[in-house]
Amino acid sequence: MTQGDAAQAQALCDRFGAPFPCLADPSREGYRTYGLKRGSVMEVMGPAAILRGARAASKGHFVERVRGDAFQMPGTFIIDRDGLVRYTRYARHSADHPSVEELIVALAMIREGERESPHA
Amino acid sequence: MLKPGDAAPDVTFARSGGDEVALSAFWREAPLVVAFLRHFG
């Protein structure tokens, strides 16, 4: 989910070869509906975000120009097949994203729950 | 803020090609990971 328009979202998908859909929310209504707020200067550009950014840069990943609201905070959610939220991660700073491993564990737990109670 | 166990808001978003899609179209098929990003890269 991105703040830009649909074409920008698709360009992002194409650039990284994403095997999943990239969607657009230029009005950020979805961001607000999911409770994602605008951050403070410290949350967006504070030491924690800078340190995480430096680590990413050391691996060749760089932040490009922000399009949309530069103070919009990110977040990650997992929703099960019944439409229930099963995982939430409201970022504590702008570079606070869950690891892939954390998401895989959360998804495995959902799958385990589905095995115990097969989805109708 | 949402918490585990809450009903996920079924918001509609734009995708390339001009159409719109509701999140429920995805989560009905499989558990859905939705990452709201700040910027492009």
N, CA and C atoms of all chains as a GROMACS GRO file, in nm:
protein
  483
    1MET      N    1   0.085  -0.116   0.000
    1MET     CA    2   0.000   0.000   0.000
    1MET      C    3   0.090   0.124   0.000
    2THR      N    4   0.064   0.214  -0.092
    2THR     CA    5   0.149   0.333  -0.103
    2THR      C    6   0.063   0.459  -0.105
    3GLN      N    7   0.128   0.572  -0.081
    3GLN     CA    8   0.059   0.700  -0.079
    3GLN      C    9   0.039   0.758  -0.218
    4GLY      N   10   0.111   0.707  -0.316
    4GLY     CA   11   0.103   0.766  -0.449
    4GLY      C   12  -0.021   0.721  -0.524
    5ASP      N   13  -0.020   0.745  -0.654
    5ASP     CA   14  -0.133   0.702  -0.735
    5ASP      C   15  -0.110   0.560  -0.786
    6ALA      N   16  -0.207   0.506  -0.858
    6ALA     CA   17  -0.200   0.367  -0.901
    6ALA      C   18  -0.081   0.341  -0.993
    7ALA      N   19  -0.050   0.437  -1.078
    7ALA     CA   20   0.064   0.419  -1.170
    7ALA      C   21   0.195   0.413  -1.093
    8GLN      N   22   0.207   0.497  -0.991
    8GLN     CA   23   0.328   0.496  -0.909
    8GLN      C   24   0.340   0.364  -0.832
    9ALA      N   25   0.229   0.317  -0.781
    9ALA     CA   26   0.229   0.190  -0.709
    9ALA      C   27   0.272   0.076  -0.802
   10GLN      N   28   0.222   0.076  -0.923
   10GLN     CA   29   0.258  -0.028  -1.018
   10GLN      C   30   0.406  -0.019  -1.054
   11ALA      N   31   0.455   0.104  -1.069
   11ALA     CA   32   0.598   0.123  -1.101
   11ALA      C   33   0.685   0.067  -0.989
   12LEU      N   34   0.640   0.083  -0.864
   12LEU     CA   35   0.714   0.028  -0.750
   12LEU      C   36   0.717  -0.124  -0.759
   13CYS      N   37   0.602  -0.183  -0.787
   13CYS     CA   38   0.593  -0.329  -0.802
   13CYS      C   39   0.687  -0.378  -0.912
   14ASP      N   40   0.683  -0.308  -1.024
   14ASP     CA   41   0.764  -0.348  -1.139
   14ASP      C   42   0.912  -0.335  -1.107
   15ARG      N   43   0.948  -0.229  -1.039
   15ARG     CA   44   1.089  -0.203  -1.008
   15ARG      C   45   1.149  -0.313  -0.920
   16PHE      N   46   1.073  -0.360  -0.824
   16PHE     CA   47   1.124  -0.461  -0.732
   16PHE      C   48   1.079  -0.602  -0.769
   17GLY      N   49   1.005  -0.615  -0.879
   17GLY     CA   50   0.960  -0.748  -0.920
   17GLY      C   51   0.870  -0.810  -0.815
   18ALA      N   52   0.784  -0.728  -0.754
   18ALA     CA   53   0.700  -0.778  -0.645
   18ALA      C   54   0.602  -0.883  -0.697
   19PRO      N   55   0.594  -0.997  -0.631
   19PRO     CA   56   0.501  -1.102  -0.673
   19PRO      C   57   0.362  -1.084  -0.615
   20PHE      N   58   0.334  -0.965  -0.565
   20PHE     CA   59   0.206  -0.936  -0.502
   20PHE      C   60   0.157  -0.801  -0.555
   21PRO      N   61   0.028  -0.772  -0.538
   21PRO     CA   62  -0.024  -0.644  -0.588
   21PRO      C   63   0.027  -0.526  -0.507
   22CYS      N   64   0.054  -0.417  -0.574
   22CYS     CA   65   0.087  -0.290  -0.510
   22CYS      C   66  -0.032  -0.199  -0.532
   23LEU      N   67  -0.091  -0.155  -0.424
   23LEU     CA   68  -0.213  -0.075  -0.432
   23LEU      C   69  -0.183   0.070  -0.392
   24ALA      N   70  -0.274   0.159  -0.428
   24ALA     CA   71  -0.254   0.302  -0.403
   24ALA      C   72  -0.364   0.358  -0.315
   25ASP      N   73  -0.325   0.448  -0.229
   25ASP     CA   74  -0.418   0.517  -0.140
   25ASP      C   75  -0.378   0.664  -0.133
   26PRO      N   76  -0.392   0.736  -0.244
   26PRO     CA   77  -0.342   0.874  -0.247
   26PRO      C   78  -0.409   0.967  -0.146
   27SER      N   79  -0.531   0.940  -0.110
   27SER     CA   80  -0.597   1.025  -0.011
   27SER      C   81  -0.560   0.984   0.131
   28ARG      N   82  -0.497   0.868   0.144
   28ARG     CA   83  -0.456   0.810   0.274
   28ARG      C   84  -0.577   0.778   0.363
   29GLU      N   85  -0.691   0.759   0.302
   29GLU     CA   86  -0.810   0.723   0.380
   29GLU      C   87  -0.789   0.586   0.445
   30GLY      N   88  -0.729   0.495   0.369
   30GLY     CA   89  -0.703   0.362   0.423
   30GLY      C   90  -0.604   0.368   0.539
   31TYR      N   91  -0.502   0.450   0.524
   31TYR     CA   92  -0.404   0.468   0.632
   31TYR      C   93  -0.478   0.511   0.759
   32ARG      N   94  -0.564   0.611   0.746
   32ARG     CA   95  -0.638   0.662   0.863
   32ARG      C   96  -0.734   0.557   0.917
   33THR      N   97  -0.803   0.487   0.828
   33THR     CA   98  -0.899   0.385   0.871
   33THR      C   99  -0.830   0.275   0.951
   34TYR      N  100  -0.706   0.243   0.914
   34TYR     CA  101  -0.632   0.142   0.986
   34TYR      C  102  -0.557   0.200   1.107
   35GLY      N  103  -0.583   0.326   1.136
   35GLY     CA  104  -0.528   0.387   1.257
   35GLY      C  105  -0.385   0.435   1.244
   36LEU      N  106  -0.337   0.451   1.123
   36LEU     CA  107  -0.200   0.496   1.102
   36LEU      C  108  -0.199   0.648   1.099
   37LYS      N  109  -0.124   0.707   1.186
   37LYS     CA  110  -0.128   0.852   1.205
   37LYS      C  111  -0.004   0.920   1.145
   38ARG      N  112  -0.004   1.048   1.153
   38ARG     CA  113   0.114   1.126   1.116
   38ARG      C  114   0.208   1.122   1.236
   39GLY      N  115   0.335   1.106   1.207
   39GLY     CA  116   0.432   1.099   1.315
   39GLY      C  117   0.490   1.234   1.349
   40SER      N  118   0.562   1.236   1.459
   40SER     CA  119   0.633   1.357   1.500
   40SER      C  120   0.767   1.362   1.426
   41VAL      N  121   0.836   1.472   1.441
   41VAL     CA  122   0.969   1.484   1.380
   41VAL      C  123   1.061   1.374   1.433
   42MET      N  124   1.054   1.347   1.562
   42MET     CA  125   1.138   1.242   1.621
   42MET      C  126   1.101   1.104   1.567
   43GLU      N  127   0.972   1.080   1.546
   43GLU     CA  128   0.930   0.949   1.496
   43GLU      C  129   0.971   0.931   1.350
   44VAL      N  130   0.975   1.038   1.276
   44VAL     CA  131   1.005   1.028   1.133
   44VAL      C  132   1.154   1.040   1.105
   45MET      N  133   1.220   1.129   1.178
   45MET     CA  134   1.362   1.156   1.148
   45MET      C  135   1.452   1.147   1.271
   46GLY      N  136   1.405   1.078   1.374
   46GLY     CA  137   1.484   1.068   1.496
   46GLY      C  138   1.596   0.966   1.487
   47PRO      N  139   1.670   0.952   1.595
   47PRO     CA  140   1.787   0.862   1.596
   47PRO      C  141   1.756   0.717   1.557
   48ALA      N  142   1.642   0.664   1.602
   48ALA     CA  143   1.610   0.526   1.569
   48ALA      C  144   1.591   0.507   1.420
   49ALA      N  145   1.521   0.601   1.358
   49ALA     CA  146   1.499   0.593   1.214
   49ALA      C  147   1.629   0.613   1.137
   50ILE      N  148   1.710   0.706   1.183
   50ILE     CA  149   1.838   0.732   1.115
   50ILE      C  150   1.929   0.611   1.127
   51LEU      N  151   1.935   0.551   1.244
   51LEU     CA  152   2.020   0.434   1.263
   51LEU      C  153   1.975   0.319   1.172
   52ARG      N  154   1.847   0.295   1.169
   52ARG     CA  155   1.794   0.187   1.083
   52ARG      C  156   1.822   0.217   0.936
   53GLY      N  157   1.807   0.345   0.900
   53GLY     CA  158   1.836   0.385   0.762
   53GLY      C  159   1.981   0.366   0.726
   54ALA      N  160   2.069   0.394   0.823
   54ALA     CA  161   2.213   0.376   0.799
   54ALA      C  162   2.245   0.228   0.778
   55ARG      N  163   2.182   0.142   0.855
   55ARG     CA  164   2.203  -0.003   0.839
   55ARG      C  165   2.156  -0.048   0.702
   56ALA      N  166   2.041   0.003   0.660
   56ALA     CA  167   1.988  -0.034   0.529
   56ALA      C  168   2.080   0.017   0.418
   57ALA      N  169   2.130   0.139   0.436
   57ALA     CA  170   2.219   0.197   0.335
   57ALA      C  171   2.347   0.115   0.323
   58SER      N  172   2.394   0.059   0.435
   58SER     CA  173   2.515  -0.022   0.431
   58SER      C  174   2.494  -0.149   0.349
   59LYS      N  175   2.368  -0.184   0.327
   59LYS     CA  176   2.335  -0.302   0.247
   59LYS      C  177   2.291  -0.264   0.106
   60GLY      N  178   2.305  -0.136   0.074
   60GLY     CA  179   2.270  -0.091  -0.060
   60GLY      C  180   2.128  -0.043  -0.078
   61HIS      N  181   2.055  -0.029   0.032
   61HIS     CA  182   1.916   0.019   0.022
   61HIS      C  183   1.912   0.165   0.062
   62PHE      N  184   1.849   0.246  -0.021
   62PHE     CA  185   1.844   0.389   0.006
   62PHE      C  186   1.702   0.441   0.001
   63VAL      N  187   1.676   0.543   0.084
   63VAL     CA  188   1.547   0.609   0.084
   63VAL      C  189   1.544   0.709  -0.030
   64GLU      N  190   1.441   0.702  -0.106
   64GLU     CA  191   1.425   0.800  -0.214
   64GLU      C  192   1.330   0.909  -0.167
   65ARG      N  193   1.302   0.997  -0.259
   65ARG     CA  194   1.216   1.110  -0.224
   65ARG      C  195   1.079   1.060  -0.181
   66VAL      N  196   1.030   1.113  -0.072
   66VAL     CA  197   0.897   1.075  -0.024
   66VAL      C  198   0.793   1.142  -0.111
   67ARG      N  199   0.698   1.066  -0.152
   67ARG     CA  200   0.584   1.123  -0.225
   67ARG      C  201   0.464   1.112  -0.133
   68GLY      N  202   0.391   1.219  -0.122
   68GLY     CA  203   0.277   1.220  -0.030
   68GLY      C  204   0.319   1.287   0.099
   69ASP      N  205   0.260   1.245   0.206
   69ASP     CA  206   0.286   1.305   0.336
   69ASP      C  207   0.411   1.244   0.398
   70ALA      N  208   0.515   1.322   0.412
   70ALA     CA  209   0.642   1.273   0.466
   70ALA      C  210   0.630   1.231   0.612
   71PHE      N  211   0.526   1.274   0.680
   71PHE     CA  212   0.509   1.240   0.820
   71PHE      C  213   0.411   1.124   0.841
   72GLN      N  214   0.362   1.067   0.732
   72GLN     CA  215   0.272   0.952   0.746
   72GLN      C  216   0.349   0.834   0.802
   73MET      N  217   0.300   0.776   0.907
   73MET     CA  218   0.367   0.662   0.969
   73MET      C  219   0.323   0.532   0.899
   74PRO      N  220   0.414   0.436   0.887
   74PRO     CA  221   0.381   0.308   0.824
   74PRO      C  222   0.323   0.209   0.925
   75GLY      N  223   0.273   0.099   0.873
   75GLY     CA  224   0.224  -0.008   0.958
   75GLY      C  225   0.198  -0.132   0.875
   76THR      N  226   0.193  -0.246   0.944
   76THR     CA  227   0.173  -0.374   0.878
   76THR      C  228   0.066  -0.453   0.952
   77PHE      N  229  -0.018  -0.520   0.875
   77PHE     CA  230  -0.128  -0.597   0.933
   77PHE      C  231  -0.138  -0.731   0.861
   78ILE      N  232  -0.184  -0.832   0.935
   78ILE     CA  233  -0.219  -0.959   0.873
   78ILE      C  234  -0.366  -0.982   0.904
   79ILE      N  235  -0.440  -1.015   0.798
   79ILE     CA  236  -0.584  -1.037   0.809
   79ILE      C  237  -0.613  -1.179   0.765
   80ASP      N  238  -0.690  -1.252   0.843
   80ASP     CA  239  -0.719  -1.390   0.807
   80ASP      C  240  -0.836  -1.400   0.709
   81ARG      N  241  -0.866  -1.521   0.667
   81ARG     CA  242  -0.967  -1.540   0.563
   81ARG      C  243  -1.109  -1.508   0.610
   82ASP      N  244  -1.127  -1.492   0.739
   82ASP     CA  245  -1.257  -1.449   0.791
   82ASP      C  246  -1.265  -1.297   0.806
   83GLY      N  247  -1.162  -1.227   0.764
   83GLY     CA  248  -1.161  -1.081   0.774
   83GLY      C  249  -1.128  -1.030   0.913
   84LEU      N  250  -1.061  -1.113   0.992
   84LEU     CA  251  -1.021  -1.070   1.126
   84LEU      C  252  -0.873  -1.031   1.126
   85VAL      N  253  -0.842  -0.925   1.195
   85VAL     CA  254  -0.704  -0.884   1.213
   85VAL      C  255  -0.636  -0.986   1.304
   86ARG      N  256  -0.520  -1.037   1.261
   86ARG     CA  257  -0.449  -1.137   1.341
   86ARG      C  258  -0.312  -1.086   1.386
   87TYR      N  259  -0.263  -0.982   1.324
   87TYR     CA  260  -0.131  -0.926   1.356
   87TYR      C  261  -0.135  -0.778   1.325
   88THR      N  262  -0.077  -0.698   1.414
   88THR     CA  263  -0.064  -0.555   1.387
   88THR      C  264   0.077  -0.511   1.422
   89ARG      N  265   0.127  -0.416   1.344
   89ARG     CA  266   0.255  -0.355   1.376
   89ARG      C  267   0.243  -0.207   1.340
   90TYR      N  268   0.215  -0.127   1.441
   90TYR     CA  269   0.215   0.018   1.422
   90TYR      C  270   0.358   0.064   1.444
   91ALA      N  271   0.419   0.120   1.343
   91ALA     CA  272   0.560   0.156   1.351
   91ALA      C  273   0.585   0.257   1.461
   92ARG      N  274   0.693   0.234   1.536
   92ARG     CA  275   0.731   0.326   1.643
   92ARG      C  276   0.813   0.441   1.587
   93HIS      N  277   0.874   0.421   1.472
   93HIS     CA  278   0.943   0.526   1.400
   93HIS      C  279   0.934   0.491   1.251
   94SER      N  280   0.975   0.581   1.167
   94SER     CA  281   0.949   0.566   1.023
   94SER      C  282   1.016   0.446   0.959
   95ALA      N  283   1.120   0.393   1.021
   95ALA     CA  284   1.191   0.278   0.965
   95ALA      C  285   1.161   0.149   1.042
   96ASP      N  286   1.059   0.150   1.122
   96ASP     CA  287   1.023   0.035   1.206
   96ASP      C  288   0.928  -0.056   1.130
   97HIS      N  289   0.983  -0.156   1.065
   97HIS     CA  290   0.903  -0.253   0.990
   97HIS      C  291   0.929  -0.392   1.046
   98PRO      N  292   0.830  -0.480   1.043
   98PRO     CA  293   0.855  -0.616   1.090
   98PRO      C  294   0.949  -0.689   0.994
   99SER      N  295   1.024  -0.782   1.051
   99SER     CA  296   1.111  -0.863   0.965
   99SER      C  297   1.026  -0.964   0.889
  100VAL      N  298   1.082  -1.015   0.781
  100VAL     CA  299   1.012  -1.118   0.705
  100VAL      C  300   0.989  -1.240   0.795
  101GLU      N  301   1.088  -1.271   0.877
  101GLU     CA  302   1.076  -1.386   0.968
  101GLU      C  303   0.959  -1.370   1.063
  102GLU      N  304   0.941  -1.249   1.115
  102GLU     CA  305   0.830  -1.225   1.207
  102GLU      C  306   0.696  -1.247   1.136
  103LEU      N  307   0.687  -1.202   1.013
  103LEU     CA  308   0.563  -1.220   0.937
  103LEU      C  309   0.539  -1.367   0.904
  104ILE      N  310   0.645  -1.438   0.872
  104ILE     CA  311   0.631  -1.581   0.841
  104ILE      C  312   0.582  -1.658   0.964
  105VAL      N  313   0.635  -1.625   1.080
  105VAL     CA  314   0.589  -1.690   1.203
  105VAL      C  315   0.441  -1.661   1.227
  106ALA      N  316   0.402  -1.536   1.209
  106ALA     CA  317   0.262  -1.499   1.230
  106ALA      C  318   0.172  -1.574   1.132
  107LEU      N  319   0.214  -1.582   1.007
  107LEU     CA  320   0.134  -1.654   0.907
  107LEU      C  321   0.127  -1.803   0.938
  108ALA      N  322   0.237  -1.859   0.987
  108ALA     CA  323   0.238  -2.001   1.022
  108ALA      C  324   0.141  -2.028   1.137
  109MET      N  325   0.132  -1.937   1.230
  109MET     CA  326   0.040  -1.954   1.342
  109MET      C  327  -0.104  -1.946   1.293
  110ILE      N  328  -0.130  -1.861   1.197
  110ILE     CA  329  -0.265  -1.853   1.141
  110ILE      C  330  -0.297  -1.983   1.069
  111ARG      N  331  -0.202  -2.033   0.990
  111ARG     CA  332  -0.222  -2.158   0.918
  111ARG      C  333  -0.244  -2.272   1.015
  112GLU      N  334  -0.170  -2.276   1.124
  112GLU     CA  335  -0.187  -2.380   1.224
  112GLU      C  336  -0.327  -2.374   1.283
  113GLY      N  337  -0.376  -2.256   1.306
  113GLY     CA  338  -0.510  -2.239   1.358
  113GLY      C  339  -0.614  -2.286   1.258
  114GLU      N  340  -0.587  -2.265   1.128
  114GLU     CA  341  -0.679  -2.310   1.025
  114GLU      C  342  -0.680  -2.461   1.016
  115ARG      N  343  -0.564  -2.524   1.041
  115ARG     CA  344  -0.558  -2.671   1.036
  115ARG      C  345  -0.642  -2.730   1.149
  116GLU      N  346  -0.641  -2.661   1.265
  116GLU     CA  347  -0.717  -2.711   1.380
  116GLU      C  348  -0.865  -2.687   1.361
  117SER      N  349  -0.899  -2.577   1.293
  117SER     CA  350  -1.039  -2.545   1.265
  117SER      C  351  -1.050  -2.517   1.117
  118PRO      N  352  -1.065  -2.620   1.035
  118PRO     CA  353  -1.065  -2.600   0.890
  118PRO      C  354  -1.163  -2.492   0.846
  119HIS      N  355  -1.117  -2.406   0.755
  119HIS     CA  356  -1.198  -2.296   0.706
  119HIS      C  357  -1.312  -2.354   0.623
  120ALA      N  358  -1.433  -2.310   0.648
  120ALA     CA  359  -1.550  -2.363   0.576
  120ALA      C  360  -1.552  -2.321   0.432
  121MET      N  361  -0.667   0.245   1.718
  121MET     CA  362  -0.576   0.145   1.664
  121MET      C  363  -0.645   0.009   1.665
  122LEU      N  364  -0.621  -0.068   1.561
  122LEU     CA  365  -0.675  -0.203   1.553
  122LEU      C  366  -0.593  -0.296   1.639
  123LYS      N  367  -0.656  -0.405   1.684
  123LYS     CA  368  -0.584  -0.506   1.759
  123LYS      C  369  -0.629  -0.643   1.709
  124PRO      N  370  -0.547  -0.746   1.733
  124PRO     CA  371  -0.586  -0.881   1.690
  124PRO      C  372  -0.724  -0.917   1.741
  125GLY      N  373  -0.804  -0.973   1.651
  125GLY     CA  374  -0.940  -1.010   1.684
  125GLY      C  375  -1.043  -0.912   1.630
  126ASP      N  376  -0.998  -0.791   1.600
  126ASP     CA  377  -1.089  -0.692   1.543
  126ASP      C  378  -1.125  -0.729   1.399
  127ALA      N  379  -1.241  -0.687   1.356
  127ALA     CA  380  -1.278  -0.702   1.216
  127ALA      C  381  -1.195  -0.603   1.135
  128ALA      N  382  -1.134  -0.652   1.029
  128ALA     CA  383  -1.051  -0.565   0.946
  128ALA      C  384  -1.140  -0.473   0.862
  129PRO      N  385  -1.110  -0.343   0.859
  129PRO     CA  386  -1.186  -0.254   0.771
  129PRO      C  387  -1.169  -0.296   0.626
  130ASP      N  388  -1.277  -0.307   0.556
  130ASP     CA  389  -1.271  -0.349   0.416
  130ASP      C  390  -1.266  -0.225   0.327
  131VAL      N  391  -1.149  -0.171   0.314
  131VAL     CA  392  -1.128  -0.048   0.238
  131VAL      C  393  -1.099  -0.082   0.092
  132THR      N  394  -1.141   0.007   0.004
  132THR     CA  395  -1.118  -0.010  -0.140
  132THR      C  396  -1.002   0.078  -0.182
  133PHE      N  397  -0.914   0.022  -0.263
  133PHE     CA  398  -0.796   0.094  -0.308
  133PHE      C  399  -0.786   0.088  -0.460
  134ALA      N  400  -0.708   0.180  -0.514
  134ALA     CA  401  -0.687   0.185  -0.659
  134ALA      C  402  -0.571   0.095  -0.698
  135ARG      N  403  -0.580   0.037  -0.815
  135ARG     CA  404  -0.465  -0.035  -0.869
  135ARG      C  405  -0.449   0.002  -1.015
  136SER      N  406  -0.335  -0.031  -1.071
  136SER     CA  407  -0.305   0.008  -1.207
  136SER      C  408  -0.411  -0.048  -1.301
  137GLY      N  409  -0.438   0.023  -1.405
  137GLY     CA  410  -0.543  -0.017  -1.498
  137GLY      C  411  -0.671   0.059  -1.474
  138GLY      N  412  -0.675   0.133  -1.364
  138GLY     CA  413  -0.790   0.219  -1.339
  138GLY      C  414  -0.897   0.160  -1.250
  139ASP      N  415  -0.890   0.031  -1.223
  139ASP     CA  416  -0.998  -0.025  -1.140
  139ASP      C  417  -0.965  -0.014  -0.992
  140GLU      N  418  -1.062  -0.049  -0.913
  140GLU     CA  419  -1.044  -0.046  -0.769
  140GLU      C  420  -1.068  -0.186  -0.714
  141VAL      N  421  -1.010  -0.213  -0.600
  141VAL     CA  422  -1.026  -0.345  -0.540
  141VAL      C  423  -1.041  -0.330  -0.389
  142ALA      N  424  -1.130  -0.409  -0.331
  142ALA     CA  425  -1.148  -0.409  -0.186
  142ALA      C  426  -1.053  -0.512  -0.126
  143LEU      N  427  -1.003  -0.482  -0.008
  143LEU     CA  428  -0.911  -0.574   0.057
  143LEU      C  429  -0.972  -0.712   0.077
  144SER      N  430  -1.102  -0.718   0.100
  144SER     CA  431  -1.166  -0.847   0.123
  144SER      C  432  -1.151  -0.940   0.003
  145ALA      N  433  -1.134  -0.886  -0.117
  145ALA     CA  434  -1.115  -0.971  -0.235
  145ALA      C  435  -0.989  -1.054  -0.220
  146PHE      N  436  -0.892  -1.001  -0.146
  146PHE     CA  437  -0.767  -1.074  -0.124
  146PHE      C  438  -0.778  -1.167  -0.003
  147TRP      N  439  -0.832  -1.115   0.109
  147TRP     CA  440  -0.826  -1.198   0.230
  147TRP      C  441  -0.922  -1.316   0.222
  148ARG      N  442  -1.022  -1.309   0.136
  148ARG     CA  443  -1.112  -1.425   0.121
  148ARG      C  444  -1.038  -1.545   0.061
  149GLU      N  445  -0.934  -1.515  -0.016
  149GLU     CA  446  -0.859  -1.623  -0.082
  149GLU      C  447  -0.752  -1.683   0.009
  150ALA      N  448  -0.688  -1.596   0.088
  150ALA     CA  449  -0.578  -1.642   0.173
  150ALA      C  450  -0.549  -1.533   0.275
  151PRO      N  451  -0.485  -1.569   0.387
  151PRO     CA  452  -0.445  -1.463   0.481
  151PRO      C  453  -0.368  -1.353   0.408
  152LEU      N  454  -0.397  -1.230   0.442
  152LEU     CA  455  -0.344  -1.115   0.371
  152LEU      C  456  -0.248  -1.036   0.458
  153VAL      N  457  -0.131  -1.006   0.403
  153VAL     CA  458  -0.037  -0.915   0.468
  153VAL      C  459  -0.053  -0.780   0.398
  154VAL      N  460  -0.088  -0.678   0.474
  154VAL     CA  461  -0.102  -0.544   0.418
  154VAL      C  462   0.005  -0.456   0.481
  155ALA      N  463   0.097  -0.409   0.399
  155ALA     CA  464   0.204  -0.321   0.446
  155ALA      C  465   0.177  -0.182   0.394
  156PHE      N  466   0.147  -0.090   0.485
  156PHE     CA  467   0.128   0.050   0.447
  156PHE      C  468   0.265   0.116   0.452
  157LEU      N  469   0.312   0.163   0.336
  157LEU     CA  470   0.446   0.220   0.327
  157LEU      C  471   0.442   0.372   0.331
  158ARG      N  472   0.559   0.429   0.361
  158ARG     CA  473   0.570   0.574   0.364
  158ARG      C  474   0.609   0.632   0.230
  159HIS      N  475   0.694   0.562   0.157
  159HIS     CA  476   0.749   0.621   0.037
  159HIS      C  477   0.787   0.512  -0.062
  160PHE      N  478   0.850   0.553  -0.169
  160PHE     CA  479   0.882   0.458  -0.273
  160PHE      C  480   1.030   0.424  -0.270
  161GLY      N  481   1.067   0.332  -0.194
  161GLY     CA  482   1.205   0.289  -0.189
  161GLY      C  483   1.284   0.352  -0.079
   0.00000   0.00000   0.00000
